[in-house]
């Protein structure tokens, strides 16, 4: 499943369903798809998302320290949710500037 986030002032952002639902929950919502955030509530959702991403960043730093000690040549590189969130953060910032609603639906 893919989830597409949209607002009238920004290009759509499409993510894998599991990652998108995690970010929706980080914004303070239930994680249901489809869903929406009304324009007056977007700043609060952005603040929740940023706070959750900061906690993830700290957790990733702690994991990286222990991984350095147990360095494994066969380990795979994974893309952090922090990096995956960047397009959604941009969309939310644009939605705040344009005072528009943010919606998401499955594709």
Jmol script that loads the backbone (N, CA, C; Angstrom):
load data "model"
ATOM      1  N   UNK A   1       0.841  -1.181   0.000  1.00  0.00           N
ATOM      2  CA  UNK A   1       0.000   0.000   0.000  1.00  0.00           C
ATOM      3  C   UNK A   1       0.884   1.242   0.000  1.00  0.00           C
ATOM      4  N   UNK A   2       0.470   2.219  -0.762  1.00  0.00           N
ATOM      5  CA  UNK A   2       1.103   3.530  -0.783  1.00  0.00           C
ATOM      6  C   UNK A   2       0.122   4.540  -0.217  1.00  0.00           C
ATOM      7  N   UNK A   3       0.649   5.558   0.449  1.00  0.00           N
ATOM      8  CA  UNK A   3      -0.180   6.631   0.988  1.00  0.00           C
ATOM      9  C   UNK A   3       0.316   7.938   0.382  1.00  0.00           C
ATOM     10  N   UNK A   4      -0.624   8.734  -0.117  1.00  0.00           N
ATOM     11  CA  UNK A   4      -0.283  10.019  -0.713  1.00  0.00           C
ATOM     12  C   UNK A   4      -0.820  11.142   0.160  1.00  0.00           C
ATOM     13  N   UNK A   5       0.085  12.046   0.552  1.00  0.00           N
ATOM     14  CA  UNK A   5      -0.270  13.246   1.309  1.00  0.00           C
ATOM     15  C   UNK A   5      -0.435  14.374   0.298  1.00  0.00           C
ATOM     16  N   UNK A   6      -1.420  15.240   0.539  1.00  0.00           N
ATOM     17  CA  UNK A   6      -1.622  16.347  -0.390  1.00  0.00           C
ATOM     18  C   UNK A   6      -2.123  17.592   0.323  1.00  0.00           C
ATOM     19  N   UNK A   7      -1.806  18.724  -0.265  1.00  0.00           N
ATOM     20  CA  UNK A   7      -2.385  20.020   0.098  1.00  0.00           C
ATOM     21  C   UNK A   7      -2.332  20.856  -1.173  1.00  0.00           C
ATOM     22  N   UNK A   8      -3.144  21.877  -1.249  1.00  0.00           N
ATOM     23  CA  UNK A   8      -3.276  22.617  -2.508  1.00  0.00           C
ATOM     24  C   UNK A   8      -2.030  23.421  -2.879  1.00  0.00           C
ATOM     25  N   UNK A   9      -1.136  23.702  -1.936  1.00  0.00           N
ATOM     26  CA  UNK A   9       0.029  24.550  -2.205  1.00  0.00           C
ATOM     27  C   UNK A   9       1.336  23.778  -2.369  1.00  0.00           C
ATOM     28  N   UNK A  10       1.268  22.458  -2.473  1.00  0.00           N
ATOM     29  CA  UNK A  10       2.496  21.658  -2.535  1.00  0.00           C
ATOM     30  C   UNK A  10       2.249  20.436  -3.405  1.00  0.00           C
ATOM     31  N   UNK A  11       3.297  19.946  -4.004  1.00  0.00           N
ATOM     32  CA  UNK A  11       3.187  18.704  -4.768  1.00  0.00           C
ATOM     33  C   UNK A  11       2.860  17.558  -3.815  1.00  0.00           C
ATOM     34  N   UNK A  12       2.157  16.552  -4.317  1.00  0.00           N
ATOM     35  CA  UNK A  12       1.821  15.395  -3.491  1.00  0.00           C
ATOM     36  C   UNK A  12       3.079  14.667  -3.036  1.00  0.00           C
ATOM     37  N   UNK A  13       2.993  14.059  -1.861  1.00  0.00           N
ATOM     38  CA  UNK A  13       4.084  13.268  -1.301  1.00  0.00           C
ATOM     39  C   UNK A  13       3.554  11.856  -1.102  1.00  0.00           C
ATOM     40  N   UNK A  14       4.201  10.879  -1.729  1.00  0.00           N
ATOM     41  CA  UNK A  14       3.769   9.488  -1.633  1.00  0.00           C
ATOM     42  C   UNK A  14       4.809   8.686  -0.856  1.00  0.00           C
ATOM     43  N   UNK A  15       4.325   7.870   0.070  1.00  0.00           N
ATOM     44  CA  UNK A  15       5.192   7.048   0.917  1.00  0.00           C
ATOM     45  C   UNK A  15       4.629   5.637   1.008  1.00  0.00           C
ATOM     46  N   UNK A  16       5.491   4.705   1.390  1.00  0.00           N
ATOM     47  CA  UNK A  16       5.019   3.358   1.690  1.00  0.00           C
ATOM     48  C   UNK A  16       4.074   3.440   2.877  1.00  0.00           C
ATOM     49  N   UNK A  17       3.033   2.614   2.880  1.00  0.00           N
ATOM     50  CA  UNK A  17       1.978   2.674   3.872  1.00  0.00           C
ATOM     51  C   UNK A  17       2.437   2.593   5.309  1.00  0.00           C
ATOM     52  N   UNK A  18       3.322   1.662   5.614  1.00  0.00           N
ATOM     53  CA  UNK A  18       3.773   1.477   6.997  1.00  0.00           C
ATOM     54  C   UNK A  18       4.491   2.718   7.518  1.00  0.00           C
ATOM     55  N   UNK A  19       5.356   3.304   6.707  1.00  0.00           N
ATOM     56  CA  UNK A  19       6.088   4.515   7.099  1.00  0.00           C
ATOM     57  C   UNK A  19       5.110   5.677   7.238  1.00  0.00           C
ATOM     58  N   UNK A  20       4.194   5.805   6.278  1.00  0.00           N
ATOM     59  CA  UNK A  20       3.217   6.898   6.322  1.00  0.00           C
ATOM     60  C   UNK A  20       2.351   6.810   7.570  1.00  0.00           C
ATOM     61  N   UNK A  21       1.888   5.616   7.908  1.00  0.00           N
ATOM     62  CA  UNK A  21       1.052   5.460   9.098  1.00  0.00           C
ATOM     63  C   UNK A  21       1.840   5.804  10.361  1.00  0.00           C
ATOM     64  N   UNK A  22       3.105   5.444  10.396  1.00  0.00           N
ATOM     65  CA  UNK A  22       3.935   5.798  11.554  1.00  0.00           C
ATOM     66  C   UNK A  22       4.049   7.321  11.678  1.00  0.00           C
ATOM     67  N   UNK A  23       4.227   8.006  10.553  1.00  0.00           N
ATOM     68  CA  UNK A  23       4.334   9.468  10.592  1.00  0.00           C
ATOM     69  C   UNK A  23       3.005  10.115  10.963  1.00  0.00           C
ATOM     70  N   UNK A  24       1.902   9.546  10.484  1.00  0.00           N
ATOM     71  CA  UNK A  24       0.579  10.065  10.850  1.00  0.00           C
ATOM     72  C   UNK A  24       0.401   9.967  12.366  1.00  0.00           C
ATOM     73  N   UNK A  25       0.822   8.837  12.939  1.00  0.00           N
ATOM     74  CA  UNK A  25       0.736   8.675  14.396  1.00  0.00           C
ATOM     75  C   UNK A  25       1.659   9.661  15.102  1.00  0.00           C
ATOM     76  N   UNK A  26       2.839   9.905  14.531  1.00  0.00           N
ATOM     77  CA  UNK A  26       3.767  10.880  15.122  1.00  0.00           C
ATOM     78  C   UNK A  26       3.164  12.281  15.136  1.00  0.00           C
ATOM     79  N   UNK A  27       2.265  12.558  14.177  1.00  0.00           N
ATOM     80  CA  UNK A  27       1.609  13.868  14.124  1.00  0.00           C
ATOM     81  C   UNK A  27       0.469  13.971  15.130  1.00  0.00           C
ATOM     82  N   UNK A  28       0.192  12.878  15.839  1.00  0.00           N
ATOM     83  CA  UNK A  28      -0.853  12.910  16.857  1.00  0.00           C
ATOM     84  C   UNK A  28      -2.193  12.389  16.384  1.00  0.00           C
ATOM     85  N   UNK A  29      -2.209  11.657  15.289  1.00  0.00           N
ATOM     86  CA  UNK A  29      -3.455  11.106  14.760  1.00  0.00           C
ATOM     87  C   UNK A  29      -3.460   9.586  14.909  1.00  0.00           C
ATOM     88  N   UNK A  30      -4.588   8.990  14.619  1.00  0.00           N
ATOM     89  CA  UNK A  30      -4.763   7.554  14.859  1.00  0.00           C
ATOM     90  C   UNK A  30      -4.002   6.670  13.891  1.00  0.00           C
ATOM     91  N   UNK A  31      -3.598   7.189  12.762  1.00  0.00           N
ATOM     92  CA  UNK A  31      -2.917   6.380  11.765  1.00  0.00           C
ATOM     93  C   UNK A  31      -3.850   5.827  10.711  1.00  0.00           C
ATOM     94  N   UNK A  32      -5.121   6.201  10.785  1.00  0.00           N
ATOM     95  CA  UNK A  32      -6.078   5.700   9.797  1.00  0.00           C
ATOM     96  C   UNK A  32      -5.884   6.390   8.449  1.00  0.00           C
ATOM     97  N   UNK A  33      -6.166   5.636   7.410  1.00  0.00           N
ATOM     98  CA  UNK A  33      -6.081   6.146   6.053  1.00  0.00           C
ATOM     99  C   UNK A  33      -7.408   5.846   5.388  1.00  0.00           C
ATOM    100  N   UNK A  34      -8.088   6.783   4.806  1.00  0.00           N
ATOM    101  CA  UNK A  34      -7.741   8.184   4.581  1.00  0.00           C
ATOM    102  C   UNK A  34      -7.951   9.040   5.836  1.00  0.00           C
ATOM    103  N   UNK A  35      -7.407  10.243   5.764  1.00  0.00           N
ATOM    104  CA  UNK A  35      -7.541  11.168   6.873  1.00  0.00           C
ATOM    105  C   UNK A  35      -7.168  12.575   6.454  1.00  0.00           C
ATOM    106  N   UNK A  36      -7.287  13.505   7.386  1.00  0.00           N
ATOM    107  CA  UNK A  36      -6.991  14.904   7.076  1.00  0.00           C
ATOM    108  C   UNK A  36      -6.677  15.678   8.346  1.00  0.00           C
ATOM    109  N   UNK A  37      -5.986  16.777   8.145  1.00  0.00           N
ATOM    110  CA  UNK A  37      -5.721  17.744   9.213  1.00  0.00           C
ATOM    111  C   UNK A  37      -6.230  19.079   8.698  1.00  0.00           C
ATOM    112  N   UNK A  38      -7.105  19.705   9.448  1.00  0.00           N
ATOM    113  CA  UNK A  38      -7.606  21.024   9.055  1.00  0.00           C
ATOM    114  C   UNK A  38      -6.503  22.064   9.220  1.00  0.00           C
ATOM    115  N   UNK A  39      -6.543  23.082   8.393  1.00  0.00           N
ATOM    116  CA  UNK A  39      -5.505  24.110   8.357  1.00  0.00           C
ATOM    117  C   UNK A  39      -5.124  24.665   9.745  1.00  0.00           C
ATOM    118  N   UNK A  40      -6.080  24.974  10.626  1.00  0.00           N
ATOM    119  CA  UNK A  40      -5.693  25.519  11.936  1.00  0.00           C
ATOM    120  C   UNK A  40      -4.920  24.519  12.809  1.00  0.00           C
ATOM    121  N   UNK A  41      -5.036  23.214  12.506  1.00  0.00           N
ATOM    122  CA  UNK A  41      -4.373  22.186  13.314  1.00  0.00           C
ATOM    123  C   UNK A  41      -3.034  21.725  12.749  1.00  0.00           C
ATOM    124  N   UNK A  42      -2.659  22.204  11.575  1.00  0.00           N
ATOM    125  CA  UNK A  42      -1.411  21.763  10.943  1.00  0.00           C
ATOM    126  C   UNK A  42      -0.180  22.161  11.768  1.00  0.00           C
ATOM    127  N   UNK A  43      -0.087  23.387  12.322  1.00  0.00           N
ATOM    128  CA  UNK A  43       1.096  23.722  13.120  1.00  0.00           C
ATOM    129  C   UNK A  43       1.301  22.770  14.308  1.00  0.00           C
ATOM    130  N   UNK A  44       0.227  22.383  14.956  1.00  0.00           N
ATOM    131  CA  UNK A  44       0.325  21.454  16.090  1.00  0.00           C
ATOM    132  C   UNK A  44       0.805  20.082  15.611  1.00  0.00           C
ATOM    133  N   UNK A  45       0.280  19.622  14.483  1.00  0.00           N
ATOM    134  CA  UNK A  45       0.702  18.331  13.927  1.00  0.00           C
ATOM    135  C   UNK A  45       2.179  18.362  13.553  1.00  0.00           C
ATOM    136  N   UNK A  46       2.624  19.468  12.977  1.00  0.00           N
ATOM    137  CA  UNK A  46       4.037  19.621  12.623  1.00  0.00           C
ATOM    138  C   UNK A  46       4.908  19.589  13.871  1.00  0.00           C
ATOM    139  N   UNK A  47       4.486  20.256  14.928  1.00  0.00           N
ATOM    140  CA  UNK A  47       5.239  20.260  16.180  1.00  0.00           C
ATOM    141  C   UNK A  47       5.343  18.847  16.764  1.00  0.00           C
ATOM    142  N   UNK A  48       4.244  18.096  16.729  1.00  0.00           N
ATOM    143  CA  UNK A  48       4.264  16.712  17.213  1.00  0.00           C
ATOM    144  C   UNK A  48       5.230  15.862  16.394  1.00  0.00           C
ATOM    145  N   UNK A  49       5.190  16.025  15.075  1.00  0.00           N
ATOM    146  CA  UNK A  49       6.057  15.248  14.193  1.00  0.00           C
ATOM    147  C   UNK A  49       7.521  15.574  14.457  1.00  0.00           C
ATOM    148  N   UNK A  50       7.840  16.859  14.561  1.00  0.00           N
ATOM    149  CA  UNK A  50       9.232  17.257  14.829  1.00  0.00           C
ATOM    150  C   UNK A  50       9.716  16.704  16.162  1.00  0.00           C
ATOM    151  N   UNK A  51       8.878  16.744  17.175  1.00  0.00           N
ATOM    152  CA  UNK A  51       9.244  16.221  18.491  1.00  0.00           C
ATOM    153  C   UNK A  51       9.514  14.719  18.425  1.00  0.00           C
ATOM    154  N   UNK A  52       8.644  13.992  17.748  1.00  0.00           N
ATOM    155  CA  UNK A  52       8.827  12.545  17.613  1.00  0.00           C
ATOM    156  C   UNK A  52      10.087  12.218  16.824  1.00  0.00           C
ATOM    157  N   UNK A  53      10.385  13.023  15.805  1.00  0.00           N
ATOM    158  CA  UNK A  53      11.592  12.788  15.006  1.00  0.00           C
ATOM    159  C   UNK A  53      12.854  13.068  15.816  1.00  0.00           C
ATOM    160  N   UNK A  54      12.796  14.055  16.701  1.00  0.00           N
ATOM    161  CA  UNK A  54      13.935  14.322  17.586  1.00  0.00           C
ATOM    162  C   UNK A  54      14.200  13.126  18.507  1.00  0.00           C
ATOM    163  N   UNK A  55      13.127  12.526  19.020  1.00  0.00           N
ATOM    164  CA  UNK A  55      13.282  11.337  19.857  1.00  0.00           C
ATOM    165  C   UNK A  55      13.880  10.191  19.052  1.00  0.00           C
ATOM    166  N   UNK A  56      13.450  10.032  17.806  1.00  0.00           N
ATOM    167  CA  UNK A  56      14.013   9.000  16.927  1.00  0.00           C
ATOM    168  C   UNK A  56      15.491   9.258  16.675  1.00  0.00           C
ATOM    169  N   UNK A  57      15.845  10.525  16.497  1.00  0.00           N
ATOM    170  CA  UNK A  57      17.235  10.901  16.254  1.00  0.00           C
ATOM    171  C   UNK A  57      18.111  10.495  17.435  1.00  0.00           C
ATOM    172  N   UNK A  58      17.636  10.763  18.645  1.00  0.00           N
ATOM    173  CA  UNK A  58      18.387  10.379  19.840  1.00  0.00           C
ATOM    174  C   UNK A  58      18.511   8.860  19.946  1.00  0.00           C
ATOM    175  N   UNK A  59      17.431   8.161  19.624  1.00  0.00           N
ATOM    176  CA  UNK A  59      17.455   6.700  19.664  1.00  0.00           C
ATOM    177  C   UNK A  59      18.434   6.150  18.629  1.00  0.00           C
ATOM    178  N   UNK A  60      18.432   6.739  17.437  1.00  0.00           N
ATOM    179  CA  UNK A  60      19.348   6.311  16.385  1.00  0.00           C
ATOM    180  C   UNK A  60      20.804   6.545  16.782  1.00  0.00           C
ATOM    181  N   UNK A  61      21.066   7.655  17.473  1.00  0.00           N
ATOM    182  CA  UNK A  61      22.433   7.927  17.930  1.00  0.00           C
ATOM    183  C   UNK A  61      22.893   6.879  18.939  1.00  0.00           C
ATOM    184  N   UNK A  62      21.997   6.490  19.840  1.00  0.00           N
ATOM    185  CA  UNK A  62      22.335   5.460  20.815  1.00  0.00           C
ATOM    186  C   UNK A  62      22.594   4.120  20.139  1.00  0.00           C
ATOM    187  N   UNK A  63      21.795   3.793  19.153  1.00  0.00           N
ATOM    188  CA  UNK A  63      21.982   2.537  18.423  1.00  0.00           C
ATOM    189  C   UNK A  63      23.284   2.582  17.637  1.00  0.00           C
ATOM    190  N   UNK A  64      23.597   3.728  17.032  1.00  0.00           N
ATOM    191  CA  UNK A  64      24.823   3.864  16.250  1.00  0.00           C
ATOM    192  C   UNK A  64      26.057   3.673  17.126  1.00  0.00           C
ATOM    193  N   UNK A  65      25.998   4.160  18.354  1.00  0.00           N
ATOM    194  CA  UNK A  65      27.135   3.978  19.256  1.00  0.00           C
ATOM    195  C   UNK A  65      27.370   2.507  19.563  1.00  0.00           C
ATOM    196  N   UNK A  66      26.318   1.754  19.804  1.00  0.00           N
ATOM    197  CA  UNK A  66      26.483   0.328  20.083  1.00  0.00           C
ATOM    198  C   UNK A  66      26.853  -0.431  18.817  1.00  0.00           C
ATOM    199  N   UNK A  67      26.390   0.008  17.655  1.00  0.00           N
ATOM    200  CA  UNK A  67      26.762  -0.642  16.402  1.00  0.00           C
ATOM    201  C   UNK A  67      28.230  -0.444  16.084  1.00  0.00           C
ATOM    202  N   UNK A  68      28.797   0.711  16.458  1.00  0.00           N
ATOM    203  CA  UNK A  68      30.221   0.950  16.225  1.00  0.00           C
ATOM    204  C   UNK A  68      31.069  -0.068  16.981  1.00  0.00           C
ATOM    205  N   UNK A  69      30.606  -0.434  18.163  1.00  0.00           N
ATOM    206  CA  UNK A  69      31.337  -1.412  18.959  1.00  0.00           C
ATOM    207  C   UNK A  69      31.214  -2.806  18.360  1.00  0.00           C
ATOM    208  N   UNK A  70      30.085  -3.121  17.786  1.00  0.00           N
ATOM    209  CA  UNK A  70      29.824  -4.445  17.213  1.00  0.00           C
ATOM    210  C   UNK A  70      29.765  -4.371  15.693  1.00  0.00           C
ATOM    211  N   UNK A  71      30.690  -3.630  15.084  1.00  0.00           N
ATOM    212  CA  UNK A  71      30.643  -3.394  13.650  1.00  0.00           C
ATOM    213  C   UNK A  71      30.602  -4.703  12.876  1.00  0.00           C
ATOM    214  N   UNK A  72      29.631  -4.798  11.978  1.00  0.00           N
ATOM    215  CA  UNK A  72      29.415  -5.999  11.191  1.00  0.00           C
ATOM    216  C   UNK A  72      29.508  -5.631   9.719  1.00  0.00           C
ATOM    217  N   UNK A  73      30.397  -6.277   8.984  1.00  0.00           N
ATOM    218  CA  UNK A  73      30.598  -5.961   7.571  1.00  0.00           C
ATOM    219  C   UNK A  73      29.383  -6.321   6.722  1.00  0.00           C
ATOM    220  N   UNK A  74      28.544  -7.234   7.184  1.00  0.00           N
ATOM    221  CA  UNK A  74      27.399  -7.686   6.411  1.00  0.00           C
ATOM    222  C   UNK A  74      26.124  -6.907   6.708  1.00  0.00           C
ATOM    223  N   UNK A  75      26.192  -5.893   7.547  1.00  0.00           N
ATOM    224  CA  UNK A  75      24.974  -5.154   7.899  1.00  0.00           C
ATOM    225  C   UNK A  75      24.521  -4.301   6.722  1.00  0.00           C
ATOM    226  N   UNK A  76      23.199  -4.179   6.578  1.00  0.00           N
ATOM    227  CA  UNK A  76      22.619  -3.393   5.501  1.00  0.00           C
ATOM    228  C   UNK A  76      22.368  -1.969   5.971  1.00  0.00           C
ATOM    229  N   UNK A  77      22.477  -1.040   5.046  1.00  0.00           N
ATOM    230  CA  UNK A  77      22.163   0.353   5.332  1.00  0.00           C
ATOM    231  C   UNK A  77      20.661   0.544   5.187  1.00  0.00           C
ATOM    232  N   UNK A  78      20.049   1.151   6.175  1.00  0.00           N
ATOM    233  CA  UNK A  78      18.620   1.443   6.101  1.00  0.00           C
ATOM    234  C   UNK A  78      18.417   2.954   6.108  1.00  0.00           C
ATOM    235  N   UNK A  79      17.376   3.382   5.437  1.00  0.00           N
ATOM    236  CA  UNK A  79      17.054   4.802   5.392  1.00  0.00           C
ATOM    237  C   UNK A  79      16.260   5.145   6.644  1.00  0.00           C
ATOM    238  N   UNK A  80      16.756   6.080   7.402  1.00  0.00           N
ATOM    239  CA  UNK A  80      16.122   6.500   8.648  1.00  0.00           C
ATOM    240  C   UNK A  80      14.779   7.170   8.382  1.00  0.00           C
ATOM    241  N   UNK A  81      13.882   7.007   9.336  1.00  0.00           N
ATOM    242  CA  UNK A  81      12.583   7.677   9.229  1.00  0.00           C
ATOM    243  C   UNK A  81      12.770   9.199   9.247  1.00  0.00           C
ATOM    244  N   UNK A  82      13.842   9.655   9.827  1.00  0.00           N
ATOM    245  CA  UNK A  82      14.146  11.087   9.864  1.00  0.00           C
ATOM    246  C   UNK A  82      14.338  11.610   8.436  1.00  0.00           C
ATOM    247  N   UNK A  83      15.063  10.848   7.630  1.00  0.00           N
ATOM    248  CA  UNK A  83      15.269  11.243   6.236  1.00  0.00           C
ATOM    249  C   UNK A  83      13.992  11.067   5.413  1.00  0.00           C
ATOM    250  N   UNK A  84      13.249  10.023   5.706  1.00  0.00           N
ATOM    251  CA  UNK A  84      12.009   9.778   4.970  1.00  0.00           C
ATOM    252  C   UNK A  84      10.965  10.862   5.254  1.00  0.00           C
ATOM    253  N   UNK A  85      11.053  11.503   6.406  1.00  0.00           N
ATOM    254  CA  UNK A  85      10.063  12.509   6.807  1.00  0.00           C
ATOM    255  C   UNK A  85      10.264  13.852   6.117  1.00  0.00           C
ATOM    256  N   UNK A  86      11.429  14.081   5.541  1.00  0.00           N
ATOM    257  CA  UNK A  86      11.733  15.402   4.984  1.00  0.00           C
ATOM    258  C   UNK A  86      10.664  15.925   4.015  1.00  0.00           C
ATOM    259  N   UNK A  87      10.222  15.135   3.018  1.00  0.00           N
ATOM    260  CA  UNK A  87       9.187  15.667   2.109  1.00  0.00           C
ATOM    261  C   UNK A  87       7.879  16.021   2.823  1.00  0.00           C
ATOM    262  N   UNK A  88       7.509  15.235   3.826  1.00  0.00           N
ATOM    263  CA  UNK A  88       6.284  15.529   4.574  1.00  0.00           C
ATOM    264  C   UNK A  88       6.454  16.795   5.407  1.00  0.00           C
ATOM    265  N   UNK A  89       7.627  16.995   5.983  1.00  0.00           N
ATOM    266  CA  UNK A  89       7.890  18.227   6.735  1.00  0.00           C
ATOM    267  C   UNK A  89       7.749  19.444   5.823  1.00  0.00           C
ATOM    268  N   UNK A  90       8.277  19.342   4.608  1.00  0.00           N
ATOM    269  CA  UNK A  90       8.162  20.440   3.647  1.00  0.00           C
ATOM    270  C   UNK A  90       6.698  20.699   3.290  1.00  0.00           C
ATOM    271  N   UNK A  91       5.942  19.626   3.075  1.00  0.00           N
ATOM    272  CA  UNK A  91       4.524  19.771   2.757  1.00  0.00           C
ATOM    273  C   UNK A  91       3.787  20.460   3.900  1.00  0.00           C
ATOM    274  N   UNK A  92       4.054  20.057   5.136  1.00  0.00           N
ATOM    275  CA  UNK A  92       3.380  20.663   6.288  1.00  0.00           C
ATOM    276  C   UNK A  92       3.746  22.137   6.430  1.00  0.00           C
ATOM    277  N   UNK A  93       5.019  22.466   6.228  1.00  0.00           N
ATOM    278  CA  UNK A  93       5.436  23.876   6.292  1.00  0.00           C
ATOM    279  C   UNK A  93       4.733  24.706   5.221  1.00  0.00           C
ATOM    280  N   UNK A  94       4.628  24.160   4.021  1.00  0.00           N
ATOM    281  CA  UNK A  94       3.932  24.857   2.939  1.00  0.00           C
ATOM    282  C   UNK A  94       2.445  25.011   3.256  1.00  0.00           C
ATOM    283  N   UNK A  95       1.859  23.979   3.858  1.00  0.00           N
ATOM    284  CA  UNK A  95       0.443  24.048   4.239  1.00  0.00           C
ATOM    285  C   UNK A  95       0.210  25.136   5.282  1.00  0.00           C
ATOM    286  N   UNK A  96       1.142  25.291   6.198  1.00  0.00           N
ATOM    287  CA  UNK A  96       1.022  26.352   7.212  1.00  0.00           C
ATOM    288  C   UNK A  96       1.085  27.720   6.542  1.00  0.00           C
ATOM    289  N   UNK A  97       2.064  27.893   5.642  1.00  0.00           N
ATOM    290  CA  UNK A  97       2.204  29.172   4.950  1.00  0.00           C
ATOM    291  C   UNK A  97       0.954  29.506   4.127  1.00  0.00           C
ATOM    292  N   UNK A  98       0.385  28.493   3.468  1.00  0.00           N
ATOM    293  CA  UNK A  98      -0.785  28.715   2.623  1.00  0.00           C
ATOM    294  C   UNK A  98      -2.109  28.559   3.332  1.00  0.00           C
ATOM    295  N   UNK A  99      -2.045  28.230   4.626  1.00  0.00           N
ATOM    296  CA  UNK A  99      -3.254  28.028   5.433  1.00  0.00           C
ATOM    297  C   UNK A  99      -4.222  27.052   4.757  1.00  0.00           C
ATOM    298  N   UNK A 100      -3.678  25.883   4.355  1.00  0.00           N
ATOM    299  CA  UNK A 100      -4.535  24.897   3.697  1.00  0.00           C
ATOM    300  C   UNK A 100      -4.553  23.579   4.467  1.00  0.00           C
ATOM    301  N   UNK A 101      -5.578  22.807   4.207  1.00  0.00           N
ATOM    302  CA  UNK A 101      -5.732  21.503   4.849  1.00  0.00           C
ATOM    303  C   UNK A 101      -4.732  20.513   4.256  1.00  0.00           C
ATOM    304  N   UNK A 102      -4.393  19.507   5.052  1.00  0.00           N
ATOM    305  CA  UNK A 102      -3.534  18.410   4.586  1.00  0.00           C
ATOM    306  C   UNK A 102      -4.376  17.139   4.617  1.00  0.00           C
ATOM    307  N   UNK A 103      -4.347  16.407   3.507  1.00  0.00           N
ATOM    308  CA  UNK A 103      -5.124  15.167   3.410  1.00  0.00           C
ATOM    309  C   UNK A 103      -4.205  14.025   3.019  1.00  0.00           C
ATOM    310  N   UNK A 104      -4.611  12.796   3.358  1.00  0.00           N
ATOM    311  CA  UNK A 104      -3.877  11.630   2.902  1.00  0.00           C
ATOM    312  C   UNK A 104      -4.856  10.522   2.572  1.00  0.00           C
ATOM    313  N   UNK A 105      -4.464   9.721   1.584  1.00  0.00           N
ATOM    314  CA  UNK A 105      -5.293   8.604   1.146  1.00  0.00           C
ATOM    315  C   UNK A 105      -4.404   7.504   0.581  1.00  0.00           C
ATOM    316  N   UNK A 106      -4.923   6.288   0.546  1.00  0.00           N
ATOM    317  CA  UNK A 106      -4.150   5.172   0.016  1.00  0.00           C
ATOM    318  C   UNK A 106      -4.255   5.156  -1.504  1.00  0.00           C
ATOM    319  N   UNK A 107      -3.234   4.646  -2.116  1.00  0.00           N
ATOM    320  CA  UNK A 107      -3.178   4.540  -3.589  1.00  0.00           C
ATOM    321  C   UNK A 107      -3.153   3.092  -3.995  1.00  0.00           C
TER     322      UNK A 107
END
end "model"
wireframe off; spacefill off
backbone 0.3
color backbone group
